[in-house]
Amino acid sequence: MKRLGAIIGGALLLAGCGGPDNERLAEAEARGSKEAAENGRIECALEGAKLFDRTCTVEEMSGADGTVLVVGKQSVGYRRLQITTDGRGVISADGAEQAKVTIVGDGMIEVAIGRDRYRLPANTSGSK
């Protein structure tokens, strides 16, 4: 968590020196999101919320059909996402609601299922 604060703090310092360097800020934000996910936290907007916050957890599990991500929040509930190898990113591993995946930035996807949205680090470059 201290590293994430240092990255954000560094980005704010850059912004105060003659205007923001948007490319550097985007890189810092991407690094912060990736590190947060590696620490088990991701951004989410649950139950139709408009704004994202980094309060959801993500846990990776191995299953018979491959790798499954369990994402969510204890007070709201969890969803299981199956990681695909065909370029779709993830699909819903439980229930009838389909996951809609959208690339929202370099190395970042947004997964929408019902009224819940999750932002996950992903290989968005097209290479496998």
C-alpha contacts under 8 A as a table, 3 or more apart, distances in Angstrom:
res1	aa1	res2	aa2	distance
1	M	4	L	5.16
1	M	5	G	6.38
1	M	36	A	7.75
2	K	5	G	5.06
2	K	6	A	6.19
3	R	6	A	5.00
3	R	7	I	6.23
4	L	7	I	5.14
4	L	8	I	6.24
4	L	32	G	5.43
4	L	35	E	7.25
4	L	36	A	7.45
5	G	8	I	5.17
5	G	9	G	5.83
6	A	9	G	4.93
6	A	10	G	5.91
7	I	10	G	5.09
7	I	11	A	6.19
7	I	28	A	6.06
7	I	29	E	7.84
7	I	31	R	7.98
7	I	32	G	6.73
8	I	11	A	5.02
8	I	12	L	6.24
8	I	28	A	6.97
8	I	29	E	7.32
8	I	32	G	7.57
9	G	12	L	5.07
9	G	13	L	6.29
10	G	13	L	5.07
10	G	14	L	6.30
11	A	14	L	5.12
11	A	15	A	6.28
11	A	24	R	7.51
11	A	25	L	5.67
11	A	28	A	6.59
12	L	15	A	4.99
12	L	16	G	6.45
13	L	16	G	5.21
13	L	17	C	6.83
14	L	17	C	5.48
14	L	19	G	7.71
14	L	20	P	6.28
14	L	21	D	7.10
15	A	18	G	7.17
15	A	19	G	5.38
15	A	20	P	4.08
15	A	21	D	6.77
16	G	19	G	6.18
16	G	20	P	7.05
17	C	20	P	7.31
20	P	25	L	7.46
21	D	24	R	5.47
21	D	25	L	6.20
22	N	25	L	4.99
22	N	26	A	6.02
23	E	26	A	5.16
23	E	27	E	6.23
24	R	27	E	5.04
24	R	28	A	6.15
25	L	28	A	5.09
25	L	29	E	6.13
26	A	29	E	5.05
26	A	30	A	6.10
27	E	30	A	5.10
27	E	31	R	6.18
28	A	31	R	5.12
28	A	32	G	6.12
29	E	32	G	5.02
29	E	33	S	6.17
30	A	33	S	5.13
30	A	34	K	6.16
30	A	106	D	7.69
30	A	107	G	7.46
30	A	108	M	7.80
31	R	34	K	5.15
31	R	35	E	6.09
32	G	35	E	5.16
32	G	36	A	6.05
33	S	36	A	5.10
33	S	37	A	6.22
33	S	42	I	7.16
33	S	43	E	7.96
33	S	121	P	7.30
34	K	37	A	5.16
34	K	38	E	6.21
34	K	121	P	5.87
35	E	38	E	4.95
35	E	39	N	6.24
36	A	39	N	4.98
36	A	40	G	6.39
36	A	41	R	5.15
36	A	42	I	6.27
37	A	40	G	4.95
37	A	41	R	4.81
37	A	42	I	5.20
37	A	58	V	7.07
37	A	120	L	7.31
37	A	121	P	7.25
38	E	41	R	7.32
40	G	57	T	5.34
40	G	58	V	5.16
40	G	59	E	6.53
41	R	54	R	6.22
41	R	55	T	6.43
41	R	56	C	5.65
41	R	57	T	4.58
41	R	58	V	6.05
42	I	54	R	5.17
42	I	55	T	6.64
42	I	56	C	5.40
42	I	57	T	5.96
42	I	58	V	6.68
42	I	118	Y	7.23
42	I	119	R	6.38
42	I	120	L	6.62
43	E	52	F	5.75
43	E	53	D	5.04
43	E	54	R	3.98
43	E	55	T	6.43
43	E	56	C	6.29
43	E	118	Y	6.00
43	E	119	R	5.39
43	E	120	L	7.65
44	C	52	F	5.03
44	C	53	D	5.63
44	C	54	R	6.26
44	C	55	T	6.92
44	C	56	C	6.05
44	C	72	G	7.94
44	C	116	D	7.45
44	C	117	R	5.54
44	C	118	Y	4.38
44	C	119	R	6.19
45	A	48	G	6.76
45	A	49	A	5.08
45	A	50	K	6.50
45	A	51	L	5.98
45	A	52	F	4.64
45	A	53	D	6.66
45	A	116	D	5.90
45	A	117	R	5.15
45	A	118	Y	6.57
46	L	49	A	5.47
46	L	76	V	7.83
46	L	115	R	6.44
46	L	116	D	4.32
46	L	117	R	6.14
47	E	115	R	4.99
47	E	116	D	5.42
48	G	115	R	4.72
48	G	116	D	6.17
49	A	52	F	7.46
49	A	116	D	7.90
53	D	56	C	7.94
55	T	73	K	7.14
56	C	71	V	6.73
56	C	72	G	5.00
56	C	73	K	4.99
57	T	70	V	7.89
57	T	71	V	5.61
57	T	72	G	5.61
57	T	73	K	6.29
58	V	69	L	6.43
58	V	70	V	5.55
58	V	71	V	4.52
58	V	72	G	6.91
59	E	69	L	5.57
59	E	70	V	5.15
59	E	71	V	6.66
60	E	67	T	6.85
60	E	68	V	5.86
60	E	69	L	4.61
60	E	70	V	6.43
61	M	67	T	5.76
61	M	68	V	5.19
61	M	69	L	6.23
61	M	70	V	7.61
62	S	66	G	5.79
62	S	67	T	4.60
62	S	68	V	6.11
63	G	66	G	5.11
63	G	67	T	5.90
63	G	68	V	6.68
66	G	82	Q	7.30
66	G	83	I	7.23
67	T	82	Q	6.13
67	T	83	I	5.69
68	V	80	R	6.38
68	V	81	L	5.45
68	V	82	Q	4.49
68	V	83	I	5.97
68	V	93	A	7.64
69	L	80	R	5.61
69	L	81	L	5.00
69	L	82	Q	6.40
69	L	83	I	7.32
70	V	78	Y	6.48
70	V	79	R	5.69
70	V	80	R	4.57
70	V	81	L	6.38
71	V	78	Y	5.50
71	V	79	R	5.41
71	V	80	R	6.42
71	V	81	L	7.63
71	V	118	Y	7.93
72	G	76	V	7.24
72	G	77	G	5.79
72	G	78	Y	4.30
72	G	79	R	6.22
73	K	76	V	5.43
73	K	77	G	5.48
73	K	78	Y	6.20
74	Q	77	G	5.43
74	Q	78	Y	7.22
79	R	92	S	7.79
79	R	93	A	7.93
79	R	94	D	7.21
80	R	92	S	6.30
80	R	93	A	5.24
80	R	94	D	6.08
81	L	90	V	5.86
81	L	91	I	5.54
81	L	92	S	4.80
81	L	93	A	5.06
81	L	94	D	7.69
82	Q	90	V	5.33
82	Q	91	I	5.26
82	Q	92	S	6.13
82	Q	93	A	5.27
83	I	89	G	6.01
83	I	90	V	4.46
83	I	91	I	6.70
84	T	87	G	6.78
84	T	88	R	6.28
84	T	89	G	5.50
84	T	90	V	5.37
84	T	91	I	7.04
85	T	88	R	7.43
85	T	89	G	7.31
86	D	89	G	7.60
87	G	126	G	7.56
88	R	91	I	7.53
88	R	101	V	7.42
89	G	101	V	7.12
89	G	122	A	7.55
90	V	99	A	7.39
90	V	101	V	7.30
91	I	98	Q	6.90
91	I	99	A	5.40
91	I	100	K	7.92
92	S	95	G	7.27
92	S	97	E	7.09
92	S	98	Q	5.65
92	S	99	A	5.28
92	S	113	I	7.91
94	D	97	E	7.97
97	E	113	I	6.34
97	E	114	G	6.58
98	Q	113	I	6.22
98	Q	114	G	7.97
99	A	111	V	6.18
99	A	112	A	5.61
99	A	113	I	4.90
100	K	111	V	5.59
100	K	112	A	5.09
100	K	113	I	6.52
101	V	109	I	6.59
101	V	110	E	5.73
101	V	111	V	4.63
101	V	112	A	6.55
102	T	109	I	5.54
102	T	110	E	5.21
102	T	111	V	6.56
103	I	106	D	7.79
103	I	108	M	6.14
103	I	109	I	4.37
103	I	110	E	6.26
103	I	124	T	7.10
104	V	108	M	5.78
104	V	109	I	5.33
104	V	110	E	6.25
105	G	108	M	5.05
105	G	109	I	6.92
106	D	124	T	6.38
106	D	125	S	7.73
107	G	121	P	5.53
107	G	122	A	4.99
107	G	123	N	5.38
107	G	124	T	5.17
107	G	125	S	7.47
108	M	119	R	6.71
108	M	120	L	5.69
108	M	121	P	4.51
108	M	122	A	5.32
108	M	123	N	7.57
108	M	124	T	6.95
109	I	119	R	5.64
109	I	120	L	5.40
109	I	121	P	6.33
109	I	122	A	6.27
109	I	124	T	7.78
110	E	117	R	6.62
110	E	118	Y	5.53
110	E	119	R	4.44
110	E	120	L	6.37
111	V	117	R	5.50
111	V	118	Y	5.14
111	V	119	R	6.34
111	V	120	L	7.64
112	A	115	R	7.17
112	A	116	D	5.73
112	A	117	R	4.35
112	A	118	Y	6.52
113	I	116	D	5.40
113	I	117	R	6.43
123	N	126	G	6.95
123	N	127	S	7.49
123	N	128	K	7.96
124	T	127	S	7.87
